[in-house]
Amino acid sequence: MTKYIIIFFVCIGIICQSVAQTPPDSSEAFLQFTVKEDVLSLQPKKAKRPQIYSASKSLEDYLSAPVSATVINQQMIEQSGALNIPEALRLVPGVWVTQKTNGNYEVFLRQNNTTTSGLLHDTKNTQLLVVIDHVPQYDYLFAGIIWETLPVTIHDIERIEVIKTPSGIFYGNAAIGGVVHIFTKQAQAQNLKFALQSQTGATAFNIQNGGGQDVSYLHQGSVSGGIGDKFRFRLSGHYYFLKRFQDDYYLLLENRLLPSDSLLTFKYNAFETNLNTKKAQERFGVNAFTSYAFSNKVVVHTRVSYQQTFAQTIQTDDTLALAQRTTNTLTANVNLFVDKLHVTASYQVGERDYAQGYAGNQFSLNHLQAMADYKFRFRKVDFQPGIGLLQSNHISNQVPTPSESFTNYYVFLKANLNPIPQLRVMASARGDVFAQSERPFLSYQLSSTYKISSHLIRGSYVYNEAPALFRRFRQNVQHTIVPDAAPNNASTIELGWSTKIQSRINASLSLFLNQGAYRYTAFTDSTTSARNVFNFAQAGLSSEVSVRWSKLEVRGFVTLQRSGQMLNDLSQDGFGSTPQFYGGLQLNYEGLLGRLNLNTQLYFYENYTIDTQYQALTIPAKTLLNFKLSYKVWKENSIFLNVRNALNSISPEFVFADQVPAFYLVGLQVAL
């Protein structure tokens, strides 16, 4: 991977040298908070200063955030051609994303600290939290994020904020590794607007064989408008149908691939567990967004979502690596803003089958969440206290299997002080109690920034505690809190620097040290389990450079990291399940008076090894080249060609996963 480092910095050096000779334009920034563009204008658009909320739970200047954070807006996502939220996260430094089957991913912030027992059930990230419009999306029974069940798609997104610093203070115990906060679009105008994006495609395998049956479809659209000056609405819907990249299965105990027409030879109930052998993912969902402004200081936002999903992905430790899971959910959210008071509430009901055909994995679910915080100032110090409640209930559809409940009450307090104009100090703390645990949990954070001309220096120390979620049965998904178990904990130290050079160039560098302990369950046989402790330590750095002028924008980033059991012994021994080096390079060109857009992304990582109970597999190094070419035929109506993995590097990205060939799509985008 040394050649990629050389190529990365040579390209950035050449670009910086050329831009330095160009007169600066201080009106431009490398990220935008909103996108409203006249495509026929000859003048570059004056961008608003980008802002971020999730770094401190208050809206502020993105470049002044006290923790390691990245914002990607709707325009960046659309131009990149990303098909889903995990793929869009490949635009973020320090985020490692792997694809298991078509459209089904696993996402890690910096390092895979998964407390693996060697079982495929546990090869997922349990330390990342996804939030949509202030509402956490974590599944406490599954102990992780089920990405295909997120109720919104990229068509609904205004921006994504990624906080790579542990964020348990503001968002709860599941954010012990960081948070991905998704903000959805809100209708701004009273007049009726209609938007549609539709694309269809096939893999290089399918095109070479001349087949027409293995075609995938992605359709999403919306209509928005308003009544008077106070009420706004937006209705959106989506339907995804994605075919697998191959038709055979990995036979775990024999370490070989098995054709789908031979499944019954090795698995008597294959028609129950793996009926749809060619389908990777199918999603159907609708969302209804509303906003009502009672006054300038009182606003309420609501969202009601209904979704059905199917995914075939790495899940079980039975005969086959792949399992099929389904979900059917209905969700209602509300965000109320009354001056400096913010109240959030959410309720979800539904059914989820975590592994079709496997007993003990079928549940009815209901989740209730409520949170309130208030901002006030006292003697030049800004305070923000908050309280919250989370209840998660899963009722088994099989009587012998126990149901699971998860109840959490919490309080937090943030204090922000500027002793001098250049210096900012932020301190925060959180206390959690759980109905299922005998002890409280404490987390705290101290962050500071200092401005020197166009440079910002930041530092942060974070300590997080969270209850350990133990899996009860070898073949079943459910996790539970053990009352007397010690908590998971993690300590993080971060140092960062960012600057703006001649208004067109932005550069940043983050250094991080992590150390902690996670508890997990190890199974000696099908019924016996034992609690183990996974101690980890990590040191690394991430660097990003962004260059922008009227027609061309270039972004590049790399992450280097090493892990071990202690900070003084980062030998990588037993911690090879994450690449030590990965990153990306993105170029976006806009021409023909804004009608033509060409976006190219390079995403690369070095080889890594996952140790399972079946064998230790080395995932080879890989370079993914994606590009999207779009042309606006009339106003905002465009046609496009979208190619994922253009180099056709077919090697699997995860243990026992499908091959990933080139994926060619054509589509259109309509805005009326």
C-alpha positions, 0 to 999 in steps of 0.5 A, a space after each residue: 500500500 506504500 504506492 497509494 501513500 506516495 500517489 496520494 501526497 504527490 497528487 495533493 502537492 501538485 494541486 496545492 501548488 497550482 491553486 496557490 498561484 490562483 487568486 483566492 476567493 474567501 467566499 468558498 468553503 469545502 463543505 456546504 450546509 445548504 444547496 440552492 444553485 442556479 445551474 446557468 450562472 457563470 459565477 461561482 456560488 457563494 457558499 454558506 459557512 458549514 455548520 455542525 450540531 452533533 459535536 456539542 449538541 448545539 449548532 456551531 461553525 463546523 471548522 470550530 468543532 471541539 472533537 474530530 468530526 466530518 460533515 457530508 452534505 446532500 450535494 456531495 452524496 448525490 454527486 458521488 453516486 453512493 447507493 446507500 448510507 454506508 457507501 456514502 460514509 466512504 467519503 469520510 476520513 477515519 471510517 472503514 466500510 466493508 460490503 458483505 453482499 450487494 447493498 449490505 455493509 458493516 461500518 467501523 469508525 477507525 478500528 474494529 474493536 469487535 469483541 469477537 468470539 470467533 463466531 460470525 454472530 459477533 463479527 459486527 460493530 456494536 460500538 457505533 450509533 446511528 441517529 436520525 433527526 436526534 433519535 437513536 436507531 440502535 437495536 439493543 437486542 441485536 447489539 448493533 446497527 441493522 443498516 437496511 432497516 434505517 427508515 430513510 435513504 440518501 434521497 431523504 438526507 440533507 447532511 450527515 455528521 460523523 463524530 469519530 470521538 466517543 459520544 456517549 455523553 450526548 447520545 448514550 452508551 451505544 455511541 462509545 465508538 462514535 456517532 453518525 447523525 443523519 439530518 433529513 430534508 425539510 420542505 422550505 417553500 410553499 409551492 408544490 415540488 416533485 423529485 424522483 430518482 430511478 436507476 437500474 443496473 447489472 454487474 460485470 458478470 451479468 453483462 459478460 454472460 448476456 443475462 437479463 434476469 439479474 438486474 437490480 433497481 433503486 427507485 426513490 421519490 418525494 413530493 413537498 409543499 406547504 400551506 401558508 407561512 407556517 406549515 410544510 410537508 414532505 412525503 417520500 418513498 423508496 423501493 430497492 431490489 438488489 440481486 446478489 453478486 453470485 449464486 453459491 454459498 460458503 459451506 462453513 464446515 467444509 470451507 468451500 463454495 456450494 451451488 445454490 441448487 445443492 443446498 438441500 444436500 447439506 441443509 434439510 430446511 434450506 427452503 426455510 432458511 435460504 429460499 431467495 438464493 439470488 436476492 441480496 436486499 429488498 426494501 420498501 418504505 414511505 416517510 411523511 415529514 411535517 413542520 409547523 412554526 407556531 412562531 419564530 421561537 416555537 417549531 415542531 417537526 414530525 416524521 412517520 415512517 413505515 418500512 418492510 425490508 429483506 436482507 441476505 447477509 453474514 449472520 449465523 454459525 450454522 451450515 451456511 454463512 449467509 442468513 436472511 432477515 426481515 423487518 416490518 416497522 412503523 415509527 413516529 418521531 417528534 421534535 419540539 423546539 420552544 425557544 431554548 428548550 428541545 424535546 424529542 420523542 419517538 415510538 416504534 412498533 414492528 416485527 423482526 426475523 433476525 434469521 429466517 428458519 432459525 428458531 428463537 430469532 423471531 420477535 415483536 418489538 416496541 421502542 420508546 425514547 424521550 429526551 429534553 434539554 434546555 440551554 441557558 447562560 449564567 455568569 458567562 458560562 453556557 449550560 445545557 442540562 438534559 434528561 432522557 428515557 429509553 425503553 426497548 422491548 422484544 417479545 419472542 414469538 416462541 414461548 420457550 425463548 425469553 423476551 428481552 427488555 432494556 430500560 435506561 434513564 439518564 441525565 447529562 450536563 454540558 458547560 461551555 466557556 470562552 475565557 478569552 476570545 481565542 480559547 474555548 473550554 467545554 466540559 460535560 458529564 452523563 449518568 445512566 441507570 438501567 432497570 436491568 443493572 445493579 450499578 449506575 454508569 458515569 461518562 465525562 468529557 473535557 474538550 478545548 479549542 484554541 484559535 491562532 489566526 487561520 489555525 485551530 488547535 483542539 484537544 479532547 479527553 473522553 471516558 465512557 461507560 456502558 453496560 455489557 450486552 451478553 448473548 445468551 445462546 450460540 445460535 440466537 441473536 438476543 443480547 441481555 444485560 447481566 446485573 452484576 457484570 462490570 461495564 464496558 469502558 473506553 478512554 480516548 485522548 485526541 489532538 487535532 489541527 485544522 487550517 484554511 490556506 488562501 481560502 481555497 485549501 483546507 487541511 486537518 490532522 487528528 491524532 488519537 489514542 484509545 484504550 478500554 475493555 469490552 465484555 463478551 460471551 464465549 461459547 464452549 458448546 451449543 449451550 454453555 457460555 462464559 464471560 470474557 474480557 477483551 482489552 484493547 488499545 489503539 493509536 493512530 492518525 487521520 489526515 485530510 486535504 481539500 482543495 476547491 475552486 470554481 469548477 474542480 474540487 479535490 479531497 483526499 484523506 488517509 488513516 494510519 493506525 495500530 492496535 494491541 492490548 496495551 498502548 505500550 505494545 501495539 503489536 497488532 498481534 490478535 488485532 488484525 481484523 482492521 486494515 492499518 492503512 486505508 483512505 480515499 481520494 475524490 475529484 469532482 468536476 463541474 462544466 458546461 455552465 453547470 450542466 455536466 458533473 463528473 465525480 470520481 472516488 478512489 477508496 482503498 485499504 490494505 489487507 487484514 485478517 479475520 480469525 473465525 472458529 472455522 479458519 483465519 481468512 486474510 482479506 486482500 488489499 483492495 482499491 475501489 474506483 467509483 465514478 458518476 457522470 451526470 448531465 442536466 438536460 433541462 433545469 435540475 432534470 438529469 440523466 446519469 451513468 453510475 459505475 461502482 468498482 469500475 476496476 472490477 476488483 472482485 475479491 470479497 471485502 469480508 469473511 465468507 462474503 460474496 465477491 464484489 464485481 463492477 456494478 453498472 447503473 444508468 438512471 434519471 433524476 427529475 425535479 419539478 
